[in-house]
Structure formats: C-alpha cells, structure tokens
Amino acid sequence: MLSARSGGVPTRAGHTDIRRNNQELVLRHLWAAGSASRAGIAASAGLTRATVSRLVGSLIELGLVEEAGVATGGGQGRPGTELRLAGRHVLAVGAEVNVDYLTLLVVDLANRQVHHWQRPFDAHRAGAEASLAALAQACAGWLDSLPERPAAERVPFVAGLGVAVPGLVDERRGVVGRAPNLGWHDVPVAELLTAELGDRVGPVTVGNEANRAALAEYRVGSHAGTEHLVYVTGDVGIGGGLIVQGRPLLGARGYGGEVGHMLLDPAGPLCGCGRRGCWEAFVGLEALLAEVAEVAEPSAGPGAGESSEERIARVVRRAEQGDATVLSALDRLAEHVGTGCANIAALFDPDVIVLGGYFTAVARWIMAPARTALAARLLASPTPGTGELAVSDLGFAAAARGAATHIVDRVISDPHVLLGTRGR
C-alpha cells in the first residue's frame, strides 16, 4: 500500500498509516449507515473480522464508537452486536461571521445538531476584534450551559471550533487575508479566538464560508455524495465552494471559488471589492435590496442591526403581494443568476450547482427563468444528472454546519488527533 506523503511523492505506507486508514473506513461506514455489526463492516470494507474487531476496540476506547444492542437480521449463527458512532460524546463547533449576522452550530460525531444560535450583528461596523469577541462570548455561554455529568458517565468532549468567514482565507495560518464586505485585512482569526477561549474548544480552524457550505452540502445536504458539485452562497457577498471528485477544490493558495468576482460587465455596477461589473454586483443581496428600494432598519450601534434573513423576508412579503417592482427585479435577478451559473458550468462541468442563502427564499420566482437562462448559454445542454441547477435546504446556517463538519472530518480521518487534546 502506498501513501502520498513526503511532498506528494508516493511512499510505502507504514503500519500506522494503514491502521489510521482502516479506522477511517470503519468510522465512515458507521457515519453513512448509522449502525452496523462488526461482520457487516468487515464485508463492506473488505477487511477481516479479526481486523475489524481490533479496530472497533480501539475506537470504543477513544470514545468514538459504542455498542448499541443485538444486531437484527435473518442471518444464521449467533447474532452480532450493533455498533454506532458514540452519540454526543464528541462534539464539533461550527461558526460563521458574516456581514450582518453571527452563527454558532454544534454537532455530534454523526453530524446531528446539538445546539444552534444565530443573531443579527453588524460585523462590518463592529470590526474584526469586536466581532470575534462576540462570537467567543456566545461559544463560552454554550460551554457554560453544558450540564454536569456524573463521574461514571463520559463527559462530552469538544474536538474543535471551525470558523467560516466570507473572504480569502489562509487555512494553514488561520488568517483572513481579505474580506471586502467585512472590511477585514490580515486578521488572525484563529489566534484571536484561541486567546478568548483558551483550550476550551480545542484547535480553531478557519475557512472560506462558501467552501465550508459546499462541504456541508456534500456531506449532509439534499445533494450529499454528489461527486462534482458547486455551492453558490447567496448573501451580501457571493462565493462559490467547489467539490471535484468528492474533494474540495481550494486552489494553490486556498483562494479558489471566488465566483462572485467573475466579470460580467466592465461598465457594470460597483462591487464591494472595488471593481465594476462583478457577478456579485448583479446578484448579491445588497444589489437586490437596492433595486427594490428595501432599506435596512436603523442600527442601534456597533454590533446591532438586521440579519440577511430578516431583510429578504420583507422582499418575499412584497413579492407575495404582487409588488411589480419586486417581481421585475426578481426576473432580472434570475437572468443574471443563470448567466453566472453558465460560466461556472462551462469551467467545471458539475453534476449540480446548488444555490444557498437568500436565493432559497426567492427560489419560487427565480429558479425556472434561471434554469432557462442557464440552458440557453451552455455549449452542451444539461442532461439528467448533470448540469442541474438546484436549491439548498441548509439555509443560512450552511457555512457554520460545514465548519463543524470540517472538524468532524478531521476526527474521522485521524481519530488519534483526539489523544493530543484530551488532557486539556
């Protein structure tokens, strides 16, 4: 067996690599199936029962797998024991800082939601440090609310905090290099949050919000498992998360997927990035709100304000009432959405382009004309299973869900990362 280590040059895998790979096979099987017996895992993964038994024993010891009673089925011989991921023993925290809201979402190892908190927050006006301090306070409040457990019970263990931010992110350093709509430049997000929270949440990771939302869509969304997928965020900013052959495509510096800044018209409207004619300037939430003269409610001060959900809800109410200005704006929005998605489809040839964020609220008005515009601009017409344009069901929490899923993925890919942090 070979492993791609040492700068990408394949080398022969050692015992540790093989064991880690096999542990991941077991965990991903249980993650996908929900529960299974040792024999069932062995058959599915192509491992011997003895090997699976040893792997399961180590994963039970780590608190990642638990026995859940006698397996049911019609097979002959003694019935096996059903196994499942260990419920809420290991938790992952996902968060998002966006222009006008903060989100905190906690999941267990099986990606079941444990906690969800979201509040309107004017992050641009508050600035980076105050925004991250507010997020840390929300996280600390949740940690403080965890119930005391008897000594005989396993205490929930927080495996990490993943943060999603709309901007260019250096994931290796945990630094947001530039986030135009937030007004952030070279913000050490991981360092600042670690200073606020100490070691209570484990390692802090930082990623672009569209990339994290795409991961959530691929893992737990309505298009989970789609090998070639593009997720388009719909908010003040427009971003794209790319899944190619089941893996995130981030680019050489991790800056890939900035589809919101594709040039549609050099003489077009001014974009938040300072250029003209970007796709975001045509289909971003602020562009729609300006076109329908939907003004935000006055902010009470730094850190206050309305969320994107609240603002688009007013537009939806006007559309439902037959407001001609709104309906006309939505027609133009659909045309621009279809045009931009045609550019994405031409570049990446995905199975599906998934629209998230505020696009989900106006889907009933824009999806049909957007699909028509997309099909008209493609060299190859969409076929069943490819080139589809769809709507996400993950809502405005998609990026936070993906940030938490990223933490879960790290644990499943290498369960022994927990050993270095359990002593906290």
ABEGO torsion letter per residue (X at the ends): XBBBBGGGBBBBBBAAAAAAAAAAAAAAAAAAAGBBBAAAAAAAAGBBAAAAAAAAAAAAAAGABBBAEBBBEABBEBBBBBBBBBEAABBBBBBBBBAABBBBBBBBAAGBBABBBBBBBBAAAAEAAAAAAAAAAAAAAAAAABBBBBAABBBBBBAEBBBBBBEBBBAAAGBBABBAAAGBBGBBAAAAAAAAAEAAAEBBBBBBAAAAAAAAAAAABAABGBABBBBBBBBABBBBBBBBGGBBBAEAAGABGBAAABBABAABBBBAAGBBGBAAAAABAAAAAAAAGBBBBBBAEBGBEBBAAAAAAAAAAAAAAGBAAAAAAAAAAAAAAAAAAAAAAAAAGBABBBBBEAAAAAAAAAAAAAAAAAAAABABBBBBGBGBBBBBAAEAAAAAAAAAAAAAAAAAABAAAAAAAAAX
